[in-house]
Amino acid sequence: MGVAKLCYARDLDLRVGYKVVVQTEEGTFIGRVALTPRRREPYMAPYDILRVMTPEDEMKDSALRELGRGVRKEAQKLARDHRIKGVEFIGCDVSLDGSYIVVKYQSGGRSDLDSVREGLEWAFAARVVLQRFTFIERSSDTSGCDTCGIPLCCATWSGARSLGPVNVRLAKQQSITPNDKIIGCCGEVKCCMRFEHDTYKEFKERAPFKNTTVKLEGRDGRVVDYSMVKDSVLVQFGPKKSDRELVPLGRLVPENPSIMPVDPEDWEKPRSSEEPENPPAP
């Protein structure tokens, strides 16, 4: 149905790729296991897996696939008869009892498809819902693995669609040169880039700007790069490239009060030369 949904695995022996019969609020559907069972906090009401697909269910599934192809052809015919242009019907999900049909389509803009829906309901005696798919949604529906070696975020995590638009500007803000490696299967910038954007934004609000002069233990240096993962900045202390040093923000705080580390209690104030290393016990 477009994106992976959380389901109760119960005591079933499930593996990735297994086909199962799932009870949803719209009816009973056949689905495919996208991730192995594991304990996790549900971010939505999980569906119930009734059983692993049986040979009888497999026969029904084959018949429903044929029905789905017929629904798509009829939808395309109705769109042509009603002179609706720019619409492509790309998929169809049918419940096991055939009473609920989801027709997926792509469109360059908003189209009035009420006449198509009513025609399909009359022809197939079922409740029909038309669902518009974007590039990201179609990629998640197709599924697959990304260059990182794990399943697509949009196919296994429904929250990927709520991240908002993704563009190359976000990659530049993360100091990543736009190239083919940051482009996903859908042709857009990968969802993980958008997911990490808020963290990068928060780090740059605490760290000094690039080319800013900072002081460290009496030395003057210039910030040349960031390391958000280590909450640090790369500082150039001399003319050579070997004079660069990765400095945590906590070490810069004593001589640069405007800098804020991730946890202000983590940094240690510099000890005075007259202060003993092991002060006497009271």
C-alpha positions in Angstrom: 0.0 0.0 0.0 2.8 2.4 -0.8 4.9 2.2 2.3 6.0 -0.3 4.9 3.6 -0.5 7.9 4.3 -1.8 11.4 2.6 -5.1 12.1 2.5 -7.5 15.0 4.7 -10.4 14.2 3.2 -12.5 17.0 4.9 -15.9 17.2 5.2 -16.3 13.5 8.6 -17.3 12.0 9.0 -14.5 9.5 11.9 -13.6 7.1 12.4 -10.7 4.8 10.5 -11.4 1.6 7.8 -13.6 3.1 4.3 -12.9 1.9 1.7 -12.6 4.7 -2.0 -11.9 5.1 -2.5 -8.6 7.0 -5.7 -7.2 8.5 -6.0 -3.5 8.0 -8.8 -1.0 8.7 -9.8 -1.2 5.0 -9.8 -5.0 4.7 -7.5 -8.0 4.4 -4.5 -7.6 2.1 -1.5 -9.6 1.1 1.8 -7.9 2.0 5.5 -8.7 1.9 7.8 -8.6 5.0 10.3 -5.7 4.5 12.2 -5.9 7.8 12.8 -8.8 10.2 10.8 -8.8 13.4 12.3 -6.7 16.3 11.1 -5.0 19.4 10.4 -1.3 18.8 8.1 1.5 20.0 5.2 1.8 17.5 4.8 5.3 15.9 1.4 4.2 14.6 -1.2 1.6 15.5 0.3 -1.7 14.1 -1.7 -4.0 11.8 -2.3 -7.7 12.6 -0.6 -10.4 10.6 -3.1 -13.2 10.4 -0.9 -15.8 8.8 1.9 -16.5 6.3 0.4 -16.8 2.8 -1.0 -20.3 2.1 -1.3 -21.9 -1.4 -5.0 -20.9 -1.4 -4.0 -17.3 -0.7 -1.4 -17.5 -3.4 -4.1 -18.5 -5.9 -6.2 -15.6 -4.8 -3.3 -13.3 -5.1 -2.7 -14.3 -8.7 -6.4 -13.7 -9.5 -6.2 -10.3 -7.8 -3.2 -9.3 -9.8 -5.2 -10.1 -13.0 -8.1 -8.1 -11.6 -5.7 -5.2 -10.8 -4.4 -5.1 -14.4 -8.0 -5.0 -15.6 -8.8 -2.1 -13.2 -5.8 -0.1 -14.6 -6.8 -0.7 -18.2 -10.4 0.3 -17.4 -9.2 3.4 -15.5 -7.1 4.5 -18.5 -10.0 3.9 -20.8 -12.4 6.0 -18.6 -9.8 8.8 -18.5 -9.5 8.8 -22.2 -13.3 8.8 -22.7 -13.7 11.8 -20.3 -10.8 13.6 -22.0 -8.6 13.7 -18.9 -5.0 14.2 -19.9 -1.7 13.9 -18.1 -2.7 11.0 -15.9 -0.9 7.7 -15.7 -2.3 4.7 -13.7 0.7 2.9 -12.3 -0.6 0.3 -9.8 -3.5 -1.3 -8.1 -4.0 -2.9 -4.6 -7.1 -5.1 -4.2 -8.3 -6.6 -0.9 -8.6 -10.4 -0.7 -12.4 -10.3 -0.9 -12.2 -7.8 -3.8 -14.4 -5.2 -2.1 -11.8 -2.5 -1.7 -9.5 -1.3 -4.5 -6.8 1.3 -4.4 -5.7 2.7 -7.8 -2.4 4.5 -7.8 -1.7 7.2 -10.4 0.8 9.9 -11.4 -0.2 13.3 -12.6 1.6 16.5 -13.4 -1.0 18.5 -11.6 -4.4 18.1 -9.9 -7.0 16.4 -12.0 -10.7 15.8 -11.4 -11.0 12.0 -11.4 -14.4 11.6 -9.8 -15.8 10.4 -13.1 -13.1 7.7 -13.3 -13.7 6.6 -9.8 -17.5 6.3 -10.2 -17.0 4.4 -13.4 -14.7 1.9 -11.7 -17.0 1.4 -8.8 -19.9 0.7 -11.2 -17.8 -1.7 -13.3 -16.2 -3.7 -10.5 -18.9 -3.4 -7.7 -16.3 -2.4 -5.2 -15.2 0.7 -3.2 -12.5 2.4 -5.2 -10.0 4.9 -3.9 -7.6 6.9 -6.2 -4.2 7.6 -4.7 -1.8 10.1 -6.3 1.8 9.0 -6.1 4.9 11.3 -6.3 8.3 10.3 -7.4 9.3 9.5 -3.8 6.2 7.4 -3.2 6.7 5.5 -6.4 10.2 4.7 -5.4 9.1 3.5 -2.0 6.4 1.4 -3.6 9.1 -0.3 -5.9 11.5 -0.7 -2.9 15.1 -1.9 -3.2 18.4 -1.1 -1.6 20.4 2.2 -1.8 24.1 2.7 -2.1 24.5 2.4 1.7 23.4 -1.2 1.4 20.2 -1.0 3.4 16.6 -0.8 2.1 15.3 2.6 1.0 14.3 4.9 3.8 11.1 5.8 2.0 10.2 2.1 1.7 10.8 1.1 5.3 10.0 4.3 7.3 6.8 6.2 6.7 8.3 9.3 8.5 10.6 9.9 5.4 7.7 11.4 3.6 7.0 14.0 6.3 10.5 15.5 6.1 9.5 18.1 3.6 11.1 18.9 0.2 14.7 17.9 -0.4 17.0 19.9 -2.6 20.7 20.5 -3.4 20.9 23.6 -1.2 20.6 21.3 1.9 23.6 19.3 0.7 25.6 22.5 0.3 24.8 23.5 3.8 26.2 20.2 5.0 29.5 21.0 3.1 28.8 18.2 0.6 29.6 18.7 -3.0 26.5 17.9 -5.1 27.2 14.7 -7.1 25.6 11.4 -8.1 26.2 9.9 -4.6 23.6 12.1 -2.9 20.9 11.4 -5.5 18.5 8.6 -4.6 16.7 6.1 -6.9 13.8 8.6 -7.3 16.2 11.2 -8.8 15.9 13.5 -5.8 18.4 14.2 -3.0 18.4 11.3 -0.5 16.0 11.5 2.4 18.8 11.0 4.9 20.3 14.4 3.8 17.0 16.1 4.9 16.8 14.0 8.1 20.3 15.2 9.2 19.7 18.8 8.2 18.4 20.0 11.5 21.4 18.6 13.4 23.8 20.4 11.1 21.8 23.6 11.5 22.0 23.3 15.3 25.7 22.6 15.2 26.5 25.6 13.0 24.5 27.9 15.4 27.0 26.9 18.1 30.2 26.7 16.1 32.2 29.7 14.8 31.9 30.6 11.1 34.5 29.4 8.6 37.6 31.7 8.4 36.8 33.0 11.9 40.0 33.6 14.0 40.0 31.6 17.3 42.4 31.3 20.2 43.6 28.1 21.7 46.2 28.0 24.5 47.8 31.2 23.4 47.8 30.4 19.7 45.8 32.1 17.0 44.1 29.9 14.4 41.6 30.1 11.6 38.5 27.8 11.3 38.7 26.0 7.9 36.1 23.1 8.3 33.6 21.4 10.5 33.2 17.9 12.1 29.6 17.8 13.2 29.8 14.2 14.3 32.7 15.0 16.8 31.3 18.4 17.7 34.6 19.9 16.6 36.1 22.3 14.1 39.2 22.0 12.0 41.6 24.9 12.9 44.6 26.1 10.8 47.4 27.2 13.1 50.2 27.7 10.5 50.8 28.1 6.8 51.2 24.3 6.2 48.4 21.8 5.8 50.0 19.7 8.6 49.4 22.6 10.9 45.7 21.8 10.9 44.2 20.4 14.1 40.7 19.0 14.9 39.6 20.9 18.1 36.5 20.1 20.1 34.3 23.1 20.8 34.7 22.5 24.5 38.5 23.3 24.3 37.8 26.6 22.5 35.3 27.9 25.1 37.7 29.3 27.7 39.4 31.7 25.3 36.4 32.1 22.9 33.3 32.8 25.1 31.0 33.1 22.1 31.3 29.4 21.3 28.9 26.9 22.8 29.7 23.2 23.0 27.1 20.5 22.8 27.1 20.2 26.6 28.5 23.2 28.5 29.3 21.0 31.5 31.6 18.8 29.4 34.5 21.3 29.0 37.2 21.8 31.6 38.4 25.2 32.5 42.1 25.7 32.1 44.1 25.1 35.3 46.3 27.9 36.6 50.1 27.2 36.5 50.1 27.9 40.2 47.3 25.4 41.0 48.6 22.0 42.1 47.5 19.0 40.1 46.4 17.1 43.3 45.1 19.6 45.8 45.4 18.5 49.4 42.3 16.9 51.0 40.4 19.1 53.4 
